[in-house]
Amino acid sequence: MLTQLRLKQLYFLLESVARKAIPISRSKHYPEIIEVTRQILETCGISRIEKYETLLIQYVYNAEYTEHFMDDVINYLINMAEKKLTGEIEDFLPSKPDEHQDEEDELTDESEEDFFDEEEKEWLELEEQRAKRFRALQSMPRVMEPEIVKQYLEDNLDFPISDQEFKDIEIGFRLFWKYGNPQRSGDIDFQNAVIAYLTSIESTMDHKKVREIVDSILEYLQEVRLWGYPE
């Protein structure tokens, strides 16, 4: 879940850069992009070298957030860990479900030309979809409602959470949100802040459970573009 949370955060950061049509390295969010990228690589046991950082950033930057996004990126990270990437264009092409090709098949000159024509067409379609998505994002809700967050937790957690547990965590979360620096903070910062608050009120909640709940709240905030998705 933690890797997926960070992958979402990286996607939203890069989507913001794409929306402004500026080089990634010139974005004010570039340090955060690098930090999240390195966290993902470290979690996957991959060396935090510039080549791998660049490959992952380019892959996510060019990706579309479809139902296959997570599987595609995880597979990409597995290939990276096993040193199967070449840096060529094939590394950046997303997988296409229910579509298989014999490894021995070779493209003729004509079919190769058709392939690149189709590829260009797909890129144009992706750009059109990206423009539509940007317009849709502008109309997303920008308020964190406790009742909706509680329902989100009940729908997505694989364990129950009591009203009192939610109340205590939600207060600790809101305190950090109000007095901390939430848009510059990562998932670990939120987790530690909430745990510190619970310790201050002598709560006996299991810390592993608290961290999973906080992660799920952050997932919700990503969905409504309140966190992890810079303007």
C-alpha positions as CSV (number, residue, x, y, z in Angstrom):
1,M,0.0,0.0,0.0
2,L,2.8,2.4,0.9
3,T,4.5,2.0,-2.6
4,Q,1.1,2.5,-4.3
5,L,0.5,5.7,-2.2
6,R,3.9,7.1,-3.3
7,L,3.3,6.1,-6.9
8,K,0.0,8.0,-6.8
9,Q,1.8,11.0,-5.3
10,L,4.5,10.9,-8.0
11,Y,1.9,10.6,-10.7
12,F,0.0,13.7,-9.4
13,L,3.2,15.7,-9.1
14,L,4.2,14.9,-12.6
15,E,0.7,15.5,-13.9
16,S,0.9,19.0,-12.4
17,V,4.2,19.6,-14.3
18,A,2.7,18.3,-17.5
19,R,-0.3,20.6,-17.1
20,K,1.9,23.6,-16.9
21,A,4.0,22.5,-19.9
22,I,7.4,23.1,-18.2
23,P,10.5,20.9,-18.0
24,I,10.3,18.6,-15.0
25,S,13.7,19.9,-13.7
26,R,12.4,23.5,-13.6
27,S,9.3,22.7,-11.6
28,K,9.2,24.1,-8.1
29,H,8.1,20.5,-7.1
30,Y,11.2,19.0,-8.6
31,P,12.9,18.3,-5.1
32,E,9.7,16.6,-4.0
33,I,9.5,14.6,-7.2
34,I,13.1,13.4,-6.7
35,E,12.4,12.6,-3.0
36,V,9.3,10.5,-3.7
37,T,11.1,8.7,-6.6
38,R,14.0,7.8,-4.4
39,Q,11.6,6.5,-1.7
40,I,9.9,4.2,-4.3
41,L,13.2,2.9,-5.6
42,E,14.5,2.2,-2.0
43,T,11.3,0.4,-1.1
44,C,11.7,-1.8,-4.1
45,G,15.4,-2.5,-3.3
46,I,16.6,-0.6,-6.4
47,S,19.8,1.6,-6.3
48,R,19.0,5.3,-6.0
49,I,21.2,6.2,-9.0
50,E,20.3,9.0,-11.5
51,K,19.7,6.5,-14.3
52,Y,16.9,4.7,-12.4
53,E,15.5,7.9,-11.1
54,T,15.2,9.3,-14.6
55,L,13.7,6.1,-16.0
56,L,11.0,5.9,-13.4
57,I,10.1,9.6,-13.6
58,Q,9.9,9.4,-17.4
59,Y,7.8,6.3,-17.3
60,V,5.3,7.7,-14.8
61,Y,5.2,11.1,-16.5
62,N,4.1,9.4,-19.8
63,A,1.7,7.1,-18.2
64,E,-2.1,7.4,-18.0
65,Y,-3.8,6.7,-14.6
66,T,-5.9,3.8,-15.8
67,E,-7.0,0.6,-14.0
68,H,-3.7,-1.0,-15.2
69,F,-1.5,1.9,-14.0
70,M,-0.3,0.3,-10.8
71,D,0.3,-3.1,-12.4
72,D,2.3,-1.5,-15.2
73,V,4.5,0.5,-12.9
74,I,5.1,-2.4,-10.5
75,N,6.1,-4.6,-13.5
76,Y,8.3,-1.8,-14.7
77,L,10.0,-1.6,-11.3
78,I,10.5,-5.4,-11.2
79,N,12.2,-5.2,-14.6
80,M,14.3,-2.4,-13.3
81,A,15.3,-4.4,-10.2
82,E,16.2,-7.3,-12.4
83,K,18.2,-5.0,-14.7
84,K,16.1,-5.8,-17.8
85,L,15.6,-2.2,-19.0
86,T,17.5,-0.8,-21.9
87,G,16.3,2.8,-21.9
88,E,14.8,2.4,-25.3
89,I,11.3,3.4,-26.2
90,E,10.0,-0.2,-25.6
91,D,10.7,0.3,-21.9
92,F,8.1,3.1,-21.8
93,L,5.2,1.4,-23.7
94,P,2.4,0.3,-21.3
95,S,1.2,-3.2,-21.3
96,K,-1.9,-4.0,-23.4
97,P,-4.2,-6.6,-21.8
98,D,-5.5,-9.4,-23.9
99,E,-3.0,-8.7,-26.6
100,H,-0.2,-11.1,-27.2
101,Q,2.4,-11.4,-29.8
102,D,4.8,-14.3,-30.7
103,E,8.3,-13.4,-29.7
104,E,9.5,-14.7,-33.0
105,D,7.2,-12.4,-35.0
106,E,9.1,-9.7,-36.9
107,L,7.8,-6.4,-38.3
108,T,8.0,-5.9,-42.0
109,D,8.9,-2.4,-43.3
110,E,5.3,-1.8,-44.0
111,S,4.0,-3.1,-40.7
112,E,6.7,-1.1,-38.9
113,E,5.5,2.1,-40.6
114,D,1.9,1.2,-39.6
115,F,3.0,0.6,-36.1
116,F,4.6,4.1,-35.7
117,D,1.6,5.7,-37.4
118,E,-0.6,4.0,-34.8
119,E,1.7,5.0,-32.0
120,E,1.5,8.7,-33.1
121,K,-2.2,8.4,-33.3
122,E,-2.3,7.0,-29.7
123,W,-0.1,9.9,-28.5
124,L,-2.6,12.4,-30.0
125,E,-5.5,10.6,-28.3
126,L,-3.6,10.6,-25.0
127,E,-3.0,14.3,-25.2
128,E,-6.7,14.9,-25.9
129,Q,-7.6,12.7,-22.9
130,R,-5.1,14.6,-20.8
131,A,-6.7,17.9,-21.6
132,K,-10.2,16.5,-20.7
133,R,-8.8,15.2,-17.4
134,F,-7.3,18.6,-16.5
135,R,-10.7,20.2,-17.0
136,A,-12.3,17.6,-14.9
137,L,-9.7,18.0,-12.1
138,Q,-10.6,21.7,-11.8
139,S,-14.1,20.8,-10.7
140,M,-13.1,18.2,-8.1
141,P,-14.2,18.8,-4.5
142,R,-11.6,20.7,-2.3
143,V,-13.0,20.1,1.2
144,M,-12.2,17.2,3.6
145,E,-15.5,16.1,5.1
146,P,-15.1,13.7,8.2
147,E,-18.2,11.7,7.4
148,I,-17.0,11.0,3.8
149,V,-13.5,10.2,5.1
150,K,-15.0,7.7,7.6
151,Q,-17.1,6.1,4.9
152,Y,-14.0,5.8,2.7
153,L,-12.1,4.0,5.5
154,E,-15.0,1.6,6.0
155,D,-15.1,0.8,2.3
156,N,-11.3,0.4,1.9
157,L,-9.8,-0.9,5.1
158,D,-9.8,-4.7,5.7
159,F,-10.4,-4.2,9.4
160,P,-13.0,-2.3,11.4
161,I,-12.4,1.1,13.0
162,S,-14.5,2.3,15.9
163,D,-16.0,5.8,16.0
164,Q,-13.7,6.7,18.9
165,E,-10.6,5.5,17.1
166,F,-11.6,7.5,14.0
167,K,-12.3,10.6,16.1
168,D,-8.9,10.4,17.8
169,I,-7.0,9.8,14.6
170,E,-9.0,12.5,12.7
171,I,-8.2,15.1,15.4
172,G,-4.5,14.3,15.3
173,F,-4.5,14.4,11.5
174,R,-6.3,17.7,11.4
175,L,-3.9,19.3,14.0
176,F,-1.0,18.4,11.7
177,W,-2.9,19.5,8.7
178,K,-3.5,22.9,10.3
179,Y,-0.3,23.6,12.1
180,G,2.2,21.5,10.2
181,N,3.3,21.8,6.6
182,P,1.0,19.1,4.9
183,Q,1.8,19.9,1.3
184,R,5.5,19.5,2.0
185,S,5.1,16.4,4.1
186,G,5.2,12.8,3.2
187,D,3.2,9.8,4.5
188,I,5.7,9.1,7.3
189,D,5.4,12.6,8.6
190,F,1.6,12.3,8.8
191,Q,1.9,8.9,10.5
192,N,4.4,10.1,13.1
193,A,2.3,13.2,13.8
194,V,-0.9,11.3,14.5
195,I,1.0,8.7,16.6
196,A,2.6,11.5,18.6
197,Y,-0.9,13.0,19.2
198,L,-2.3,9.6,20.3
199,T,0.6,9.1,22.7
200,S,-0.2,12.6,24.2
201,I,-3.7,11.5,25.0
202,E,-2.6,8.1,26.2
203,S,-4.3,6.2,23.4
204,T,-3.4,2.5,23.3
205,M,-4.2,2.0,19.6
206,D,-1.8,-0.3,17.7
207,H,0.7,1.8,15.8
208,K,0.6,-0.5,12.7
209,K,-3.1,-0.1,12.5
210,V,-2.8,3.7,12.9
211,R,-0.3,3.9,10.1
212,E,-2.6,1.9,7.8
213,I,-5.5,4.2,8.6
214,V,-3.5,7.3,8.0
215,D,-2.3,5.9,4.7
216,S,-5.9,5.3,3.7
217,I,-6.9,8.9,4.7
218,L,-4.0,10.2,2.5
219,E,-5.3,8.0,-0.4
220,Y,-8.7,9.7,0.0
221,L,-7.1,13.1,0.0
222,Q,-5.2,12.2,-3.2
223,E,-8.5,11.1,-4.8
224,V,-10.0,14.6,-4.1
225,R,-6.8,16.4,-4.9
226,L,-6.4,17.9,-1.5
227,W,-2.9,16.4,-0.9
228,G,-0.1,15.0,-3.1
229,Y,-1.5,16.9,-6.1
230,P,0.1,20.3,-6.3
231,E,-1.5,23.3,-8.0
